[in-house]
Amino acid sequence: MAAAIIAWVVVLLVLLGSLAGSMIATRFSGQVNGAEILGRIIALVLMLTVPTVLGVLFTVRSSRLYKRAAVVELREASSY
């Protein structure tokens, strides 16, 4: 579970850093063409969806592993 939480924190830091970098770059460049806007939209969608999906998968996987470990521990405890 700790690994899933650390993964979420790292993903959020990377996402916020890349968004801040994109905003700063936009302020210094006056003109933005359509292809650049489309590229930024695609990058933003990928930055939001891929880490979110991976974080959810890691969280679900780690919770299932903890549930399995708890079941095994209960079986061992009840066998005594």
Buried (B, 14 or more C-beta within 10 A) or exposed (E): EEEBEEBBEEBEEEBEEEBEEBEEEEEEEEEEEEEEEEEBEEEBEEBEEEBEEBBEEBBEEBEEEEEEEEEEEEEEEEEE
